[in-house]
């Protein structure tokens, strides 16, 4: 028997209908969070009014997700196909040894990217690279 996974989120959320039963709930307080809902039952749009709910409870079950919205007056439950929660982490990449660019490297890439975008710029860059290699 699989345990049910459950998450609770508090705060104010802004709902956006993406069409075809897909919704995006975005919250900025206390921490930024986005919840993507897919396969939402039709006719539940009134439950997603901005400021209409203060707490979201998601429960992943076998093959479906049950979402409960709590407001000051009532509690509404909606069943859907799937829910994806995106919680960005502020310092996720701090521990990785990522390469930083010095001013010379930044200047080089600021020069290369616009050159490549113009028609024929890629070929011009190739010619310039060959000339530089032949001098070395």
C-alpha positions in Angstrom: 0.0 0.0 0.0 1.4 3.4 -1.0 1.2 6.3 1.4 -0.7 9.3 0.2 1.4 12.4 -0.4 -0.1 15.6 0.9 1.1 19.2 0.9 -0.5 22.4 2.4 0.1 25.9 1.2 -1.0 29.2 2.8 -1.1 32.7 1.4 -2.8 34.6 -1.3 -2.8 33.0 -4.8 -3.6 34.4 -8.2 -5.3 32.0 -10.6 -4.9 32.0 -14.3 -6.8 29.8 -16.8 -4.4 28.4 -19.4 -7.2 26.6 -21.3 -8.2 23.0 -21.8 -8.7 22.3 -18.1 -5.2 23.7 -17.1 -4.8 26.3 -14.4 -1.8 28.0 -12.9 -1.9 29.2 -9.3 0.8 31.7 -8.3 1.6 32.8 -4.8 4.3 35.3 -3.8 3.9 35.3 0.0 5.4 34.0 2.2 7.6 32.4 -0.5 7.2 32.3 -4.3 5.4 29.2 -5.5 3.6 28.1 -8.7 1.1 25.3 -8.9 0.2 23.9 -12.3 -3.1 22.0 -12.4 -4.1 19.8 -15.3 -7.4 18.0 -16.0 -9.4 20.3 -13.8 -13.2 19.7 -13.8 -15.1 22.3 -15.9 -17.4 24.6 -14.0 -15.0 25.2 -11.1 -13.7 28.6 -12.3 -15.6 30.5 -9.5 -13.4 28.7 -6.9 -10.3 30.3 -8.4 -11.3 33.9 -7.9 -8.3 35.9 -6.6 -8.4 36.3 -2.9 -11.2 33.8 -2.6 -9.1 31.3 -0.8 -6.3 31.4 1.8 -5.2 27.8 2.0 -4.6 25.1 -0.5 -4.2 21.4 0.3 -3.1 19.0 -2.4 -3.4 15.2 -1.9 -1.9 12.9 -4.6 -3.9 9.7 -4.8 -3.8 6.8 -7.2 -4.2 8.4 -10.7 -5.6 11.7 -9.5 -5.1 14.7 -7.3 -7.6 16.1 -4.8 -7.3 19.8 -4.1 -9.1 21.4 -1.2 -9.4 25.2 -1.2 -10.2 26.9 2.1 -11.7 30.3 2.4 -13.2 32.2 5.3 -16.7 30.9 4.5 -16.3 27.4 3.1 -14.1 24.6 1.9 -14.2 23.3 -1.7 -12.7 20.1 -3.0 -11.8 19.6 -6.7 -10.5 16.5 -8.3 -8.0 16.7 -11.2 -5.5 14.6 -13.2 -2.3 16.1 -12.0 -0.7 18.9 -10.0 2.9 20.1 -10.3 4.3 22.3 -7.5 7.3 24.5 -8.3 9.0 26.1 -5.3 12.2 28.0 -6.5 15.1 27.7 -4.1 17.0 31.0 -3.7 20.5 29.6 -3.1 20.2 26.3 -5.1 23.3 26.9 -7.2 25.6 28.5 -4.6 27.3 25.2 -3.7 28.2 24.4 -7.3 31.6 25.3 -8.8 30.1 27.3 -11.7 32.4 29.4 -13.9 32.2 33.1 -13.6 33.0 35.5 -16.5 35.5 38.3 -16.2 35.1 41.6 -18.0 37.1 40.4 -21.0 35.0 37.3 -21.5 31.7 39.3 -21.1 32.9 41.8 -23.7 33.8 38.9 -26.1 30.3 37.3 -25.7 28.5 40.7 -26.0 30.3 41.1 -29.4 29.8 37.5 -30.6 26.0 37.1 -29.9 24.8 40.1 -32.0 27.2 39.1 -34.8 25.8 35.6 -35.0 22.2 36.9 -35.2 22.6 38.9 -38.4 22.2 37.0 -41.7 25.6 35.6 -42.7 27.1 36.5 -39.3 27.9 32.9 -38.5 30.0 32.6 -41.6 31.7 35.9 -40.9 32.5 34.7 -37.4 34.0 31.5 -38.9 36.2 33.5 -41.2 37.4 35.7 -38.4 38.1 32.6 -36.2 40.2 31.1 -39.0 42.2 34.3 -39.4 42.9 34.5 -35.7 44.0 30.8 -35.5 46.4 31.2 -38.5 48.2 34.1 -36.7 48.8 32.0 -33.5 
